[in-house]
Amino acid sequence: MKAIGKTVLAASVLAASAVPAMAHPGHDGSMIAGLAHPFSGVDHLAAMVAVGLWAATRPARSAVIAPLAFMGALAAGAAAGLMTGALPMIEPMVAASVLVLGALLALATRLSSGLGLGLIVAAGAVHGLAHGAEAGGNLAAYFGGFLLSSALLHGAGYRIGRMLFSQSQGRLAAGLALGATGLALLAA
């Protein structure tokens, strides 16, 4: 139980330090900017890790499906964002996706994989729309770097989840922490 308390405390500090999801730097179109971007805001970092954490709640043989689905939706959303530009309310939608991913994780054993994957795809599309609308320069290099860093964060979330989720309280604490982060982003 002490580990759960420490996890919630750490997540609360993270949530309290959250900054708005808007106007992240690092959309200059370089590979380095793309690699760095998922680390530049709590919203990105939390969402990418959350997908890996959720994948850790699935049987090992199907764990890769969620990260791949998110990445596909992220890429499709980015392409749409390039064509449409910034959409109204996209930043609150990005913040809300972190809250939804936290709830998804907290309820992982009670929800069907299909519903979970649908929510993960929606979150990926929203994140992609936001970043496609902000991107410029060498788009192939930028999005290649962005997708690579996203995949690495999914993998980190998966590994952390496999270590933490031997007890359902670890999954619940991580879900609540992500939910708190999403609420802090919405309030910012």
N, C-alpha and C positions, 0 to 999 in steps of 0.2 A: 504494500500500500504506500510506503514511503516513495518508491520509484514513481508511482502515479502522481503523487503530490508534487514531486520535483518536475515531472513532465508538464503538469498543468501550470506550475509557477513559471517555468521557462517559456511556455507558450503565452502566458499572460504578459510577460515582459515583451515578447515579440509583438504581440497584438497592440500593446500600449505604445510601442515605438513605430507602429505602422504609419507610413506616409501615404498620401493619396496616390492612386494608381495613375493619375494623369501626368502627361508630359515627362515621360522617362527619357533620359538622354540615351544616346547610343543607337540612333537610327541612321547613321551616316552611310550605310551600305557596304561596310567592310566586313570581312569574315571575323575579325577580332571583335567588332561591335556586336555582331550576331552571336558570337560565343559568349560575350559578357552580358548581353541583355537579360537573359532569364535570371541573372543574379542581381539585377539593378533595382528590383522592386519586390516588396513583400508579396504582392499579389501574384507575380510570376513564380517566384520561388515556392510559395505555399501550394499553388495549383500543381506545379510539376511534381513536387514531392508527394502531394496527396494522391495523385494518380498511381504512383509507385506503391504507396502505402496500401491503397485499395487492391492493387494487383496482388499484394502479399496476402490478402484474405482469400484469394482464389486458389484452387488446386494448382500445383506447380505446372502441370502440363498446359493450363489455359491462362497462366498469369500474364503472358506477353500480349494478350489480346487487348487489354485496356490501354496500355501505353501506345500500341500501334494504332488503335482507333483514335486516341487523342491526337497523335501526331498527324494522322491523315486529316482529321477535322481542322487541326491547327493550320496545316498547309492550305487546305481548301478555303478556310476562313480568311487567311492572309491574301490569297488570290482575289477573293471577293472584296476585301478591304482595299486592295490596290485599285480596283475598278470603281468602287463606290465612294471612297474617301471616308471621312469620319461620320459615323452615324450618331444620331442623338441618343443620349443615355447609355452609350457603350461603356464608359468607365464605371458607372454603377452596376452595369451588368457583369463586368469583369470582377468587381468586388463581390457581387452576389454569388458568382460562380465558386468563389473560395468558400463561402458559407455553405453552399449546396454540396460541395465536395466534402466538407467536414461532416455534414449530416449523413452523406452517403457512407462515409467511413464508419461513423458511429453506428449506423444501422446495417452494416455490410452483411451480417449473417442473416438478417431478416428480409433483405430485398433480393429479388431475382437478379441474376447476372444480366439479363436483357435490359431491365430497367436501369441498373447501374451503368451499363455501357451506353445507354441512351443519354443519360445525364453527363457522362464523361465526354461523349461526342459533342453535346451541346456546349459544354464548358470549353472544349478545344476550339470549336468554331468561333465562340465569342472572343477568346483570347486572340485567335488568328485575325479576326476582323479588326480588332483594335490595333494590332501591330502592322497589318497590311496597310491600314490607313495612314500610319505614321512613317512608313518606310520610304527610303529614297536611295539613290546611288546604285551600286552594284547589287541588285536584288538577289541574284543567285548566290553570291558570296554571303550576303547578310542572312538570308533565310537558311542557307546550308549550315552556317554557324549556329543560328538560333535553334534549328532542329536538332543538331548534334548536342548542344548543351541541354536541351529539353530531355533528350533520351538519356543523358548521363544523370540528370536529376530524377527521372523516373526510376532508373536503376538504383540510385542511392535510396530513394524512398522504399523501393522493394526490399533492399537489404536491411534497412532499418526496421521495416515492418516484420520481416521474418524473425528478427531478433526480439522485437518488442511484443509481438502478438501471441506469444505462447499462452497468455491469459487474455480473456476478453476485456478486462479492465484497461489494458494497454491500448487496445484498439479504440475503446470508448474515450479514454483520455486524449488520444491523438485526434479523434474526431471532434471532441469538444474544443480542443486547442485551435484546430483549423476553423471551426465555426466562430470562435471568439475573434480570430484574426479577420475573418470575413466581415463580422459585425463592426470591428474597428475600422476597416477599410471603407465600409458603407458610411460610417459616421464622419470620416475625415473629409 
